[in-house]
Amino acid sequence: MKPFVVCHMMPSVDGRLRTVRWEIPKTAHDEYERTANSYRADAWVCGRKTMEEFANGRTSPGHRRYRSLRRTDYVVPREKGTNYAIAIDSHGSLRWSAGNIDGDPLIEVLSEDVADDYLAFLKERGISYLFAGKKAGKLNLSRVLTTLREKFGIKRLLLEGGGETNGAFLRAGLVDELSVLLTPVADGRPGEPALFDVEHENPAKAIARLRLKSARKAAADMVWIKYTVRNGGRRAA
């Protein structure tokens, strides 16, 4: 069994995600946090590019690629009710200065070909990790969700970007609800990350169909729209 997955995002009206040029007020960011908190999720997950904003950049590639450390999940015991921050980081490249983000303990999602010294680095900082595939860039996201439910007790999960991570979860049929806090700006810049980007693919059809659940006016001229995901393309094995 997997957690209930809500993709909660704050895109522009043209579906872009990078907010640095938007000059939106603090009330808009506060509204994003308020609406996110309304889900009472057990954890939130982001991809490596988004998580670089919280880490101290990226590590240098490790040199020890032999399998001296077993590729088994490493779970740091936590109290019941702990909220987690989860990083999809298949290469094992995020340089963390602490084992948490704003008090939320970290979980790293890795591939089995990650360097041994990176696993040692995570253990030194008390960071849990789990494996979801043999090679970087080819993770079994369905397996990730099952492990998060079984080993960490996560029943409700917020998926919060970036576009490639959102697209991978949606393409695999793993998103149950889409929560969009539509921001009243038109970005307009070509090449900016979108709400859903399917990496290395050119889908012949839309990857999911949605059913409107609710729509209401929110703070800072935003609109909060909720959709139930009717289907999600290919299901992960």
C-alpha positions as CSV (number, residue, x, y, z in Angstrom):
1,M,0.0,0.0,0.0
2,K,1.3,3.5,-0.8
3,P,0.6,6.9,0.8
4,F,-2.1,9.2,-0.6
5,V,-0.1,11.6,-2.8
6,V,-1.1,15.2,-3.3
7,C,0.8,17.3,-5.8
8,H,0.7,20.8,-4.2
9,M,2.2,23.6,-6.3
10,M,2.1,27.4,-6.9
11,P,2.4,27.9,-10.6
12,S,1.9,31.0,-12.7
13,V,-1.2,31.3,-15.0
14,D,1.0,29.9,-17.8
15,G,2.1,26.9,-15.7
16,R,5.7,28.0,-14.9
17,L,7.3,27.3,-11.5
18,R,10.3,29.6,-11.0
19,T,9.1,32.4,-8.7
20,V,12.2,34.6,-8.4
21,R,11.1,37.1,-11.0
22,W,7.4,37.3,-10.0
23,E,7.6,39.9,-7.3
24,I,4.7,38.3,-5.4
25,P,4.0,39.5,-1.8
26,K,4.8,37.5,1.3
27,T,1.1,36.9,1.8
28,A,1.2,34.7,-1.3
29,H,3.9,32.5,0.1
30,D,2.1,32.4,3.4
31,E,-1.0,31.2,1.6
32,Y,0.9,28.4,0.0
33,E,2.1,27.2,3.4
34,R,-1.4,27.5,4.9
35,T,-3.0,25.5,2.1
36,A,-0.2,22.9,2.2
37,N,-0.7,22.5,6.0
38,S,-4.4,22.0,5.5
39,Y,-3.6,18.5,4.2
40,R,-1.9,17.4,7.5
41,A,0.6,15.4,5.5
42,D,3.2,13.2,7.1
43,A,6.0,14.2,4.7
44,W,6.9,16.3,1.7
45,V,9.0,15.3,-1.3
46,C,11.0,17.2,-3.9
47,G,13.5,16.4,-6.6
48,R,17.2,17.0,-6.4
49,K,17.1,20.4,-8.2
50,T,14.5,21.8,-5.8
51,M,16.3,20.4,-2.8
52,E,19.6,22.1,-3.7
53,E,17.9,25.3,-2.4
54,F,17.9,23.7,1.0
55,A,21.3,22.0,0.9
56,N,24.7,23.4,0.6
57,G,25.0,22.7,-3.1
58,R,26.1,19.4,-4.5
59,T,28.9,17.0,-3.5
60,S,31.9,16.1,-5.7
61,P,31.5,12.6,-7.3
62,G,32.7,9.9,-5.1
63,H,35.7,7.8,-6.2
64,R,34.9,4.5,-4.3
65,R,32.4,2.7,-6.5
66,Y,32.9,-0.8,-5.2
67,R,30.2,-2.4,-3.1
68,S,31.9,-2.5,0.3
69,L,28.6,-1.2,2.0
70,R,25.5,-3.2,1.6
71,R,22.7,-1.6,-0.5
72,T,20.0,-1.9,2.2
73,D,17.7,0.8,3.4
74,Y,18.9,2.8,6.4
75,V,16.2,3.9,8.8
76,V,16.9,6.3,11.7
77,P,14.3,5.6,14.4
78,R,12.0,8.6,15.0
79,E,9.0,9.3,17.2
80,K,5.6,8.5,16.0
81,G,4.0,11.5,14.2
82,T,7.3,12.8,12.8
83,N,7.0,14.8,9.6
84,Y,9.7,14.0,7.0
85,A,11.4,15.9,4.2
86,I,12.2,13.5,1.3
87,A,14.8,14.2,-1.4
88,I,14.8,12.3,-4.7
89,D,18.5,12.2,-5.3
90,S,19.4,9.1,-7.3
91,H,23.0,10.1,-7.9
92,G,23.6,10.9,-4.2
93,S,24.9,14.4,-4.7
94,L,23.2,16.7,-2.2
95,R,25.5,18.2,0.4
96,W,23.6,18.5,3.7
97,S,24.9,20.4,6.6
98,A,22.3,18.9,8.9
99,G,20.0,15.9,9.0
100,N,16.8,18.0,8.8
101,I,15.1,20.9,7.0
102,D,13.4,23.2,9.5
103,G,13.1,20.4,11.9
104,D,11.8,17.8,9.4
105,P,14.2,14.8,9.4
106,L,15.6,14.0,5.9
107,I,15.1,10.8,3.9
108,E,17.3,10.4,0.8
109,V,16.0,8.3,-2.1
110,L,19.0,6.8,-3.9
111,S,20.1,4.3,-6.6
112,E,22.3,1.4,-5.8
113,D,25.3,2.8,-7.8
114,V,25.7,5.7,-5.4
115,A,29.2,6.0,-3.9
116,D,30.0,4.3,-0.6
117,D,31.4,7.6,0.8
118,Y,28.0,9.3,0.2
119,L,26.3,6.6,2.3
120,A,28.8,7.1,5.0
121,F,28.2,10.9,4.8
122,L,24.5,10.4,5.3
123,K,25.0,8.1,8.2
124,E,27.3,10.6,9.9
125,R,24.5,13.2,9.8
126,G,21.8,10.8,10.9
127,I,20.0,10.9,7.6
128,S,17.8,7.9,6.6
129,Y,18.1,6.6,3.1
130,L,16.4,4.0,0.9
131,F,17.2,2.4,-2.5
132,A,14.8,2.5,-5.4
133,G,16.7,1.2,-8.4
134,K,20.1,-0.1,-9.5
135,K,21.0,2.9,-11.7
136,A,20.8,6.6,-11.2
137,G,17.9,8.2,-13.1
138,K,15.9,4.9,-13.3
139,L,14.1,4.8,-10.0
140,N,11.0,2.7,-9.3
141,L,8.8,5.4,-7.7
142,S,6.1,2.9,-6.8
143,R,8.7,1.0,-4.7
144,V,9.6,4.3,-3.1
145,L,6.1,5.0,-1.9
146,T,5.6,1.5,-0.6
147,T,8.8,1.7,1.4
148,L,7.8,5.1,2.8
149,R,4.5,3.7,4.0
150,E,5.9,0.4,5.4
151,K,9.2,1.7,7.0
152,F,8.3,5.3,7.9
153,G,4.6,5.1,8.5
154,I,3.9,7.8,5.9
155,K,0.2,7.8,4.9
156,R,-0.2,11.2,3.3
157,L,2.5,12.8,1.2
158,L,2.9,16.2,-0.4
159,L,4.7,16.2,-3.8
160,E,6.2,19.7,-4.3
161,G,8.3,19.7,-7.4
162,G,10.1,20.4,-9.5
163,G,8.5,19.9,-12.8
164,E,10.5,16.7,-13.7
165,T,9.8,15.1,-10.4
166,N,6.1,16.0,-10.6
167,G,6.0,14.6,-14.1
168,A,7.6,11.4,-13.2
169,F,5.1,10.7,-10.4
170,L,2.2,11.6,-12.6
171,R,3.4,9.6,-15.5
172,A,3.7,6.5,-13.2
173,G,0.1,6.9,-12.1
174,L,1.1,7.7,-8.5
175,V,-0.6,11.1,-7.9
176,D,-4.1,11.0,-6.3
177,E,-4.9,14.7,-6.1
178,L,-3.6,17.9,-7.7
179,S,-3.7,21.1,-5.6
180,V,-2.9,24.2,-7.6
181,L,-2.6,27.6,-6.0
182,L,-2.8,29.6,-9.2
183,T,-0.6,32.7,-8.9
184,P,-1.7,35.9,-10.7
185,V,1.4,36.4,-12.9
186,A,2.2,35.4,-16.5
187,D,5.8,34.3,-16.6
188,G,6.3,34.2,-20.3
189,R,9.9,33.0,-20.4
190,P,10.5,30.0,-22.7
191,G,12.3,27.0,-21.2
192,E,11.2,27.6,-17.6
193,P,10.2,24.5,-15.7
194,A,6.5,23.7,-16.0
195,L,4.1,22.2,-13.5
196,F,4.7,18.8,-15.1
197,D,7.7,17.9,-17.3
198,V,8.1,14.4,-18.6
199,E,11.8,14.0,-19.0
200,H,13.3,12.2,-22.1
201,E,9.8,11.5,-23.5
202,N,7.4,13.0,-26.0
203,P,4.0,11.6,-24.9
204,A,1.6,11.0,-27.7
205,K,-1.4,11.7,-25.4
206,A,-2.0,13.7,-22.2
207,I,-0.4,11.8,-19.3
208,A,-3.5,12.2,-17.0
209,R,-7.1,13.3,-16.9
210,L,-8.5,15.3,-14.0
211,R,-11.8,15.8,-12.3
212,L,-12.5,19.2,-10.6
213,K,-13.0,18.8,-6.9
214,S,-13.2,22.4,-5.8
215,A,-12.2,26.0,-6.7
216,R,-12.1,29.0,-4.5
217,K,-10.6,32.5,-4.2
218,A,-7.5,32.6,-2.0
219,A,-5.3,35.4,-0.5
220,A,-3.2,37.7,-2.8
221,D,-5.6,37.3,-5.8
222,M,-4.8,33.6,-6.0
223,V,-7.2,30.8,-6.9
224,W,-6.9,27.5,-5.1
225,I,-8.0,24.6,-7.4
226,K,-8.2,21.0,-6.4
227,Y,-8.5,18.1,-8.9
228,T,-8.9,14.4,-8.5
229,V,-6.5,12.5,-10.8
230,R,-8.7,10.2,-12.9
231,N,-5.8,8.3,-14.4
232,G,-2.1,8.6,-14.4
233,G,-0.7,7.0,-17.6
234,R,1.6,4.0,-17.1
235,R,1.6,2.4,-13.7
236,A,4.9,1.7,-12.2
237,A,5.9,-2.0,-11.9
